[in-house]
Amino acid sequence: MAEHTPDVTIGDPTVIVSHLDVKYAVYGGGRKGSPSAQSESRSLKDALGRREPRVREVHAVKDVSFVARHGESIGIIGRNGSGKSTLLRAVAGLIPPSAGRLWVSGEPSLLGVNAVLMSKLSGERNIYVGAQALGLTKEQIRERFDDIVEFSGIGDAVYLPMNTYSSGMGARLRFAISTAAAPDVLMIDEALATGDADFRAKSAERIARIREQAGTVFLVSHSNGNIRQICDRVLWMDQGRLIADGPTEEVLPLYEATLPKRSKKKAAPLAEPEVPGTRRFGGESRVDVATSLSRHTWEPGVEGAFVVSVHKVATARVVAPIAARLGWPLLWVRPGSVPSATRDELRRLEPRRVVVVGGDELVNPSTRERLEDLSDAPVESIGDEDPGVTSAALLRAFPPQDRSVVHVTLPHSGGRAPAISQMAAQTGRAVVVCEETHVPDELVAALTELAPGRLMLDGNEEDWSLDIVQRLESATGAEISFGPTGGPMALAADLSADASAGGRVLVSAHTTGVETLSAIVASAHSDSPLLLLRSDRVPAAVGRAIERLAPREIGLVGTTEGLSPALRAELGALVPSSTSEA
């Protein structure tokens, strides 16, 4: 059985699998051949139904070993019958190992299994049952109830018995419940195939948010696009054995080379005709989106570039206002690899200085060595695994222009966090991140040296512990306030109030991290207002802002799954016809 260990610090192992074997028995299977041939040889015992069942042993997982760490996102790939799902269920504790051992830290959650819904109960009751099984209190469930219902898209059907739901409705509700909390280890078995394109895009966004909260995510999928978008690392299974384990960019191409030609064909992208007055900065992944935007914003020979990791977007939220102020692009890597799009962009930009932000958990030594090989400029490193310590180092190395206010956010701050980075970018302020339970001495010292007049803590007063607030207040002498108020889309729209009309406007989905932070930096460098919107429609506040700005062009920063072609058409209709025809 899986053994559960106490909570661990960031970067520590969450799953250790050592020489794991899983065998199980399959019952049944009669004599092969035509029905008539079988009937001729059947005995009276067979005819009376007392025939002994045949038993066949399946050796599904064979001598598999690996270690998964806090914050990793790991794809499990392989053909049907390769042992992917069995391995996942063994880690979840649903199938006992036949040999070997495995250890799991915290409570693993297999998507759709922990949220075991009862068909005779209403969706409402099932939300409470499933969410309590994930460890949420009733008060927490009440706070998240509306979000779960809205995300699942089942509407008022939540008050009907589950046995009245379609299979799609039930699957969407399971997904919404299972991701209402951020488990230590989340396992997803083809869950992103549930629902239409919009729901799959929302699912990917929610998984990205869970990753920001430092849980370990396992994803079994036959969609290589999903693997590339979500996973930093891949385990390749074949006939129960682990064939390869390494960075996505290295292992996935090896696996794809073994597939039949017809299986290697990429899924056709969403049809997207050109829409006058709009341009898409897109690609197959979030890194592709960021590099596409960079390619159209910066000329070669930039003064510097920041290298940040998709693994912890919270650290990048601290970097974005600094990059905006300096005019440096953001380049994105994974902890153990440099994506090809980033490699190409680093060579094109030819920066005279490269600053890698974060410790080995975010950018490991081999990735730093790869960056040094790619760049003629010196590669500097700043910060470590603790976002508060990294924030302190960045404050000292790149002090803000406006020292009157410093924005303080939590690592797992929600939808307003990108808008706060955008606000800081426009005002020349700093953003720092500290954990919920402690403020590192380095951050306290850096804030004391900066001597801001006010610390604005993201969210409401109840989001912060009294100890943290008191320590920040007593150490810095700064006034403590909470905010800003309002949703992220309204905040971004307000920031565009003083922008000149008739130029380019950038738009990004408010739930994305990599794309939005890249857009914040590009927006400042190109003097193009940035608006945040939903992935499926244009909210009223954003529509009014676009009408006021009367842009000559709207640039969509996102994939066709994240910002759909239909949304692009809706935005194109808001571009004044005189400018779109020009």
C-alpha positions in Angstrom: 0.0 0.0 0.0 1.0 3.6 -0.4 2.6 5.0 2.7 1.8 8.6 3.6 4.4 10.9 5.0 4.1 14.3 6.7 4.0 17.5 4.8 7.2 18.5 3.0 8.8 21.7 1.9 8.7 23.0 -1.7 10.9 20.9 -4.0 10.9 17.8 -1.8 9.8 14.4 -3.1 6.0 13.9 -3.1 6.0 10.5 -4.8 8.7 7.8 -4.7 8.2 4.7 -6.7 10.8 1.9 -6.2 10.8 -1.2 -8.4 7.0 -1.3 -8.6 5.2 -4.3 -10.0 1.4 -4.5 -10.4 -0.3 -7.7 -11.3 -4.0 -8.5 -11.3 -6.3 -11.3 -12.3 -8.7 -11.2 -15.2 -11.6 -13.7 -14.9 -13.5 -15.3 -17.8 -12.6 -16.2 -21.4 -13.9 -19.3 -22.9 -12.9 -21.5 -25.8 -12.3 -19.6 -29.0 -14.1 -20.6 -32.2 -17.6 -20.4 -33.6 -20.6 -20.7 -31.4 -21.6 -23.9 -33.1 -18.2 -25.5 -32.5 -18.3 -24.5 -28.9 -21.8 -25.9 -28.4 -20.8 -29.3 -29.9 -18.0 -29.7 -27.3 -19.9 -28.4 -24.3 -20.4 -30.7 -21.4 -23.5 -31.0 -19.2 -21.6 -29.2 -16.5 -20.9 -26.3 -18.9 -24.6 -26.3 -20.0 -25.8 -26.0 -16.4 -23.5 -23.0 -15.9 -21.2 -24.6 -13.4 -18.1 -24.3 -15.5 -15.0 -23.1 -13.6 -14.0 -19.6 -14.6 -10.7 -19.2 -16.4 -8.2 -16.9 -14.7 -5.6 -15.0 -16.6 -2.9 -12.9 -14.8 -2.0 -9.5 -16.3 1.4 -8.1 -15.4 0.4 -4.4 -16.0 3.4 -2.6 -14.4 6.9 -4.0 -14.4 9.8 -2.8 -12.3 9.0 0.9 -12.5 11.0 3.4 -10.5 10.9 7.2 -10.4 10.7 10.2 -8.0 8.3 13.1 -8.4 8.8 16.4 -6.6 6.6 19.1 -5.2 5.5 21.4 -8.0 6.3 19.2 -11.0 3.8 18.5 -13.7 4.4 15.0 -15.2 2.8 13.5 -18.3 2.5 9.7 -18.6 2.4 8.6 -22.3 2.2 5.3 -24.1 0.0 3.2 -26.3 -3.2 1.6 -25.1 -2.4 -1.2 -22.6 1.0 0.2 -21.7 0.2 0.4 -18.0 -0.3 4.2 -17.7 -3.7 4.2 -15.9 -2.7 1.2 -13.7 0.4 3.1 -12.6 -1.7 6.1 -11.8 -4.2 4.1 -9.8 -1.4 2.4 -7.8 0.0 5.8 -6.8 -3.5 6.8 -5.8 -3.7 3.8 -3.5 -6.5 2.1 -5.4 -4.5 -0.9 -6.6 -2.0 -2.6 -4.2 1.6 -3.2 -5.5 2.5 -6.8 -6.2 6.1 -6.1 -5.6 8.3 -3.0 -4.9 7.2 -0.1 -2.8 5.8 3.4 -3.2 5.6 6.4 -0.9 3.1 9.3 -1.3 3.3 12.6 0.6 0.0 14.1 1.6 -3.3 13.0 0.1 -3.3 11.9 -3.5 -6.4 12.7 -5.6 -7.3 10.8 -8.8 -9.6 13.1 -10.7 -13.1 11.7 -10.8 -12.4 9.0 -8.3 -12.0 10.9 -5.1 -15.1 12.8 -6.1 -17.2 9.7 -6.1 -20.7 11.0 -6.7 -23.9 9.2 -5.7 -26.5 9.0 -8.4 -29.6 9.3 -6.2 -28.3 12.5 -4.5 -28.6 16.0 -6.1 -25.6 17.7 -7.5 -25.7 20.1 -4.6 -25.4 17.3 -2.1 -22.7 15.6 -4.1 -20.6 18.8 -4.1 -20.6 18.7 -0.3 -19.9 15.0 -0.2 -17.1 15.1 -2.8 -15.5 18.3 -1.5 -15.5 17.1 2.1 -13.7 14.0 0.9 -11.0 16.3 -0.5 -10.6 17.8 2.9 -12.6 21.1 2.6 -14.7 22.3 5.4 -18.4 23.1 5.0 -17.6 26.8 5.2 -15.0 26.5 2.5 -17.4 24.5 0.3 -20.1 27.2 0.7 -17.5 29.8 -0.4 -16.6 27.8 -3.5 -20.0 26.4 -4.3 -21.0 29.0 -6.9 -17.6 28.7 -8.6 -17.9 24.9 -8.8 -21.4 25.1 -10.3 -20.4 27.9 -12.8 -17.3 26.0 -13.8 -19.2 22.7 -14.4 -21.8 24.6 -16.5 -24.7 22.5 -15.2 -26.7 25.5 -14.0 -29.9 24.8 -12.0 -29.5 21.1 -12.7 -27.3 21.1 -9.6 -30.5 20.8 -7.6 -31.6 17.6 -9.5 -30.5 14.0 -8.8 -27.3 13.0 -10.5 -29.0 10.1 -12.3 -30.8 12.7 -14.4 -27.5 14.1 -15.7 -25.9 13.3 -19.1 -22.5 11.6 -18.9 -20.9 14.9 -19.9 -22.6 16.8 -17.1 -21.5 14.3 -14.6 -17.9 14.3 -15.8 -17.7 18.1 -15.7 -19.1 18.2 -12.2 -16.5 15.6 -11.1 -13.8 17.7 -12.6 -15.0 20.9 -10.9 -15.3 19.2 -7.5 -11.9 17.4 -7.8 -10.2 20.7 -8.6 -12.0 22.8 -6.0 -9.1 22.2 -3.7 -5.4 22.0 -4.5 -4.3 18.4 -3.5 -0.7 17.5 -2.7 -0.8 15.1 -5.6 -3.4 15.4 -8.4 -3.7 12.7 -11.0 -5.7 13.2 -14.2 -6.6 10.4 -16.5 -7.7 11.8 -19.8 -9.9 14.3 -17.9 -9.1 17.1 -20.3 -10.9 15.2 -23.1 -14.2 16.0 -21.2 -16.6 18.5 -22.8 -16.3 20.9 -25.7 -13.3 23.0 -26.6 -14.3 25.8 -24.2 -14.5 23.4 -21.3 -11.2 21.8 -22.2 -9.6 25.3 -22.3 -11.1 26.1 -18.9 -9.8 22.8 -17.6 -6.3 23.5 -18.7 -6.4 26.9 -17.1 -7.6 25.4 -13.8 -4.8 22.8 -13.9 -2.3 25.6 -14.5 -3.6 27.4 -11.4 -3.2 24.1 -9.3 0.4 23.9 -10.5 1.0 27.4 -9.3 0.0 26.2 -5.8 2.9 23.8 -5.9 1.0 20.5 -6.0 2.4 17.6 -8.1 0.3 16.9 -11.2 0.3 13.7 -13.1 -1.5 13.7 -16.5 -2.3 10.6 -18.5 -3.3 11.7 -22.0 -3.2 10.5 -25.6 -3.2 14.2 -26.6 0.4 15.3 -27.1 -0.8 18.8 -27.3 -2.1 18.6 -23.8 1.1 17.0 -22.6 3.2 19.8 -24.2 1.0 22.6 -22.8 0.8 21.3 -19.2 3.8 19.0 -18.5 7.4 19.8 -17.8 8.4 16.1 -17.6 7.3 12.9 -19.3 7.2 9.2 -18.3 7.0 7.0 -21.4 5.4 3.6 -20.6 5.4 0.6 -23.0 4.2 -2.9 -22.1 4.3 -2.1 -18.4 7.9 -0.8 -18.4 9.3 2.7 -18.1 11.1 3.3 -21.3 12.1 7.0 -20.8 11.9 9.7 -18.1 12.9 13.2 -18.8 12.0 16.7 -20.0 8.9 16.9 -22.2 10.9 18.4 -25.1 13.2 15.4 -25.1 11.0 12.4 -24.4 7.9 13.3 -26.4 9.6 13.5 -29.8 11.2 10.1 -29.1 7.8 8.6 -28.4 6.2 10.3 -31.4 8.9 8.8 -33.7 7.6 5.3 -32.8 4.0 6.0 -33.8 2.5 5.1 -37.1 2.4 7.9 -39.6 -1.3 8.4 -39.4 -1.0 8.7 -35.6 1.7 11.3 -35.8 -0.5 13.7 -37.6 -1.3 16.7 -35.4 -4.9 17.4 -34.7 -6.3 20.1 -37.0 -6.2 23.5 -35.3 -9.4 25.3 -34.8 -10.4 26.9 -38.1 -9.6 30.6 -37.8 -10.1 33.0 -40.8 -8.4 36.3 -40.7 -10.5 38.9 -39.0 -9.8 42.5 -40.1 -8.4 44.7 -37.4 -7.1 41.8 -35.3 -3.8 39.8 -35.1 -3.1 36.7 -33.1 0.1 36.2 -31.2 -0.3 32.4 -30.7 1.2 29.0 -31.1 0.7 25.5 -29.8 1.8 26.2 -26.2 2.0 29.1 -23.8 5.7 29.4 -24.4 5.0 29.6 -28.1 2.5 32.4 -27.4 5.1 34.3 -25.3 7.8 34.0 -27.9 5.5 35.0 -30.7 4.7 38.2 -28.9 8.3 38.9 -28.1 9.3 38.4 -31.7 6.9 41.1 -32.8 7.8 43.5 -30.0 11.6 43.6 -29.6 14.3 44.1 -32.2 17.6 42.2 -31.8 20.3 43.6 -29.5 18.2 44.2 -26.4 20.0 45.5 -23.3 18.9 42.5 -21.2 16.4 39.7 -20.8 14.9 37.9 -17.8 14.6 34.2 -17.8 11.8 32.8 -15.7 10.2 29.4 -15.2 6.7 28.3 -16.1 7.0 26.2 -13.0 6.3 29.0 -10.5 4.4 31.9 -12.2 4.3 33.7 -8.8 8.0 34.5 -9.2 7.4 35.8 -12.7 4.8 38.2 -11.2 7.5 39.9 -9.3 9.8 40.1 -12.4 7.2 41.4 -14.8 7.0 45.0 -13.4 10.8 45.2 -13.4 11.0 43.9 -17.0 8.4 46.5 -18.0 10.3 49.3 -16.4 13.7 48.2 -18.0 12.2 47.3 -21.4 13.6 43.8 -21.2 11.6 40.8 -22.5 10.6 37.8 -20.5 11.9 34.4 -21.7 10.3 31.2 -20.4 11.9 27.9 -19.6 10.9 24.7 -17.8 12.9 23.5 -14.7 14.8 20.9 -16.7 14.7 22.2 -20.3 14.8 25.2 -22.6 11.9 25.0 -25.1 12.9 25.3 -28.7 10.9 28.5 -29.1 12.8 30.1 -26.2 16.1 28.9 -27.7 15.3 30.5 -31.0 14.2 33.8 -29.4 17.2 34.0 -27.2 19.5 33.7 -30.2 17.5 36.3 -32.1 17.4 38.9 -29.4 21.1 38.8 -28.7 20.7 40.3 -25.2 23.8 41.9 -23.6 22.7 40.6 -20.2 20.7 37.5 -19.2 19.3 37.3 -15.7 17.9 33.9 -14.6 15.5 34.2 -11.7 14.9 31.5 -9.1 16.7 28.6 -7.5 17.3 25.1 -8.8 13.7 24.1 -8.3 12.7 26.6 -10.9 15.7 26.5 -13.3 18.1 23.6 -12.6 21.8 23.7 -13.2 21.7 21.8 -16.5 19.2 24.4 -17.9 21.5 27.2 -16.8 24.3 25.5 -18.6 22.2 25.3 -21.7 21.4 29.0 -21.5 25.1 29.8 -21.2 25.7 27.8 -24.3 23.0 29.7 -26.2 24.0 33.2 -25.1 27.1 35.2 -25.8 26.2 37.4 -22.8 27.0 36.6 -19.2 24.2 34.6 -17.5 23.5 35.8 -14.0 21.4 34.0 -11.3 19.3 35.7 -8.7 17.0 34.3 -6.0 16.3 30.9 -4.7 13.3 28.5 -4.2 11.6 30.8 -1.6 9.6 33.5 -3.4 10.1 35.9 -0.5 13.9 35.6 -0.6 13.8 36.0 -4.4 11.5 39.1 -4.0 14.1 40.6 -1.6 17.0 40.0 -4.0 15.0 41.6 -6.9 14.1 44.6 -4.7 17.8 45.3 -4.0 19.1 44.6 -7.5 16.3 46.5 -9.3 14.7 49.0 -6.9 11.4 50.5 -8.1 10.9 54.1 -9.3 7.9 54.6 -7.0 8.8 53.6 -3.5 5.6 55.0 -1.9 3.7 51.7 -2.3 4.8 48.1 -2.5 2.3 45.4 -3.5 2.5 42.2 -1.4 0.9 39.0 -2.8 0.7 35.4 -1.8 2.2 32.7 -3.9 -1.3 31.4 -4.7 -3.0 34.7 -5.2 -6.0 34.4 -7.5 -7.3 36.2 -10.5 -6.3 39.7 -9.4 -2.6 38.9 -9.2 -1.7 39.5 -12.9 -3.7 42.8 -12.8 -1.6 43.8 -9.7 1.6 43.2 -11.7 0.1 45.2 -14.5 -0.7 48.0 -12.1 2.8 48.0 -10.7 4.3 48.0 -14.2 2.4 51.2 -15.1 3.2 53.0 -11.9 6.8 52.0 -11.4 6.1 50.1 -8.2 7.4 46.8 -6.9 5.5 43.5 -6.3 6.8 41.0 -3.8 5.6 37.6 -2.8 5.6 36.0 0.7 4.3 32.7 2.0 1.1 32.5 4.1 3.0 31.3 7.2 6.2 33.3 7.3 8.0 36.4 6.0 11.7 35.6 5.5 14.2 37.9 7.2 15.7 38.8 3.8 12.4 40.3 2.7 11.8 42.2 5.9 15.3 43.7 5.6 14.8 44.6 2.0 11.5 46.3 2.7 13.0 48.1 5.7 15.7 49.5 3.4 13.3 50.6 0.8 11.1 52.3 3.4 7.8 52.4 1.5 5.0 54.5 3.0 2.4 51.8 2.5 2.2 48.0 1.9 -0.8 47.0 -0.1 -1.6 43.3 0.6 -3.6 41.6 -2.1 -7.0 40.5 -1.1 -9.0 41.0 2.1 -7.9 41.2 5.6 -9.1 37.7 6.3 -6.7 36.3 3.6 -3.7 37.2 5.8 -2.7 35.9 9.2 -2.3 38.4 12.1 1.3 37.3 12.6 2.3 38.2 9.0 0.5 41.6 9.1 2.0 42.5 12.4 5.5 41.6 11.4 5.4 43.5 8.2 3.9 46.5 10.0 6.3 46.6 12.9 9.5 45.9 10.9 8.9 48.4 8.1 6.8 51.1 9.9 4.6 51.2 6.7 0.9 51.6 6.7 -0.9 48.4 5.9 -3.9 48.4 3.5 -5.7 45.6 1.6 -6.6 45.7 -2.1 -7.0 46.7 -4.8 -10.8 46.1 -5.0 -12.6 44.9 -8.0 -12.1 42.0 -10.4 -9.0 41.6 -12.6 -10.8 42.6 -15.9 -12.2 45.8 -14.4 -8.8 46.7 -12.9 -7.1 46.3 -16.3 -9.8 48.3 -18.0 -9.4 51.1 -15.5 -5.6 51.1 -16.2 -6.3 51.9 -19.8 -8.3 55.0 -19.0 -5.4 57.5 -19.8 -4.2 55.6 -22.9 -4.4 57.3 -26.3 -7.0 56.2 -28.7 -6.3 54.8 -32.2 -3.3 52.5 -31.5 -2.9 48.8 -30.8 -4.7 47.1 -27.9 -3.5 43.8 -26.5 -5.9 41.3 -24.9 -5.2 38.2 -22.9 -7.4 35.8 -20.8 -7.4 36.8 -17.2 -6.9 33.3 -16.0 -3.6 32.7 -17.8 -0.2 33.3 -16.2 2.6 33.0 -18.8 0.7 34.7 -21.6 -0.6 37.6 -19.5 2.7 38.4 -17.8 4.4 38.4 -21.2 1.7 40.7 -22.5 2.2 43.1 -19.5 5.9 43.5 -20.4 5.2 43.9 -24.1 2.4 46.3 -23.4 4.7 48.6 -21.5 7.5 48.4 -24.1 5.2 49.0 -27.1 2.9 51.5 -25.3 -0.1 49.3 -26.1 -2.9 49.1 -23.5 -3.5 45.6 -22.2 -7.1 44.4 -21.4 -7.9 41.1 -19.6 -11.0 39.2 -20.6 -12.7 35.9 -20.3 -11.7 33.1 -22.6 -15.2 32.7 -24.0 -16.6 36.3 -24.3 -15.9 40.0 -24.0 -17.3 41.4 -20.6 -19.1 44.7 -20.7 -16.3 46.6 -19.0 -13.8 45.4 -21.5 -16.1 46.2 -24.4 -16.6 49.7 -23.2 -12.8 50.2 -22.8 -12.2 49.0 -26.4 -14.9 51.4 -27.7 -13.2 54.2 -25.9 -9.8 53.3 -27.2 -11.0 52.9 -30.8 -8.0 50.7 -31.7 -6.6 50.3 -35.2 -5.7 46.7 -34.2 -6.4 44.3 -31.4 -3.7 41.7 -30.7 -4.9 38.5 -29.1 -2.2 37.0 -26.8 -3.2 33.3 -26.6 -3.8 30.0 -28.4 -6.9 29.3 -30.3 -8.0 27.1 -27.4 -7.4 29.9 -24.9 -8.9 32.7 -27.0 -11.2 31.1 -29.5 -11.7 32.2 -33.1 -15.3 33.1 -32.2 -13.9 35.5 -29.6 -11.5 36.9 -32.2 -14.5 37.6 -34.5 -16.3 39.3 -31.6 -13.3 41.5 -30.9 -12.9 42.3 -34.6 -16.5 43.7 -34.7 -15.4 46.3 -32.0 -12.6 47.7 -34.2 -13.8 50.8 -36.0 -14.5 49.9 -39.6 -12.5 52.8 -40.9 -9.3 51.6 -39.2 -9.9 47.9 -39.9 -10.3 48.7 -43.7 -7.3 50.9 -43.8 
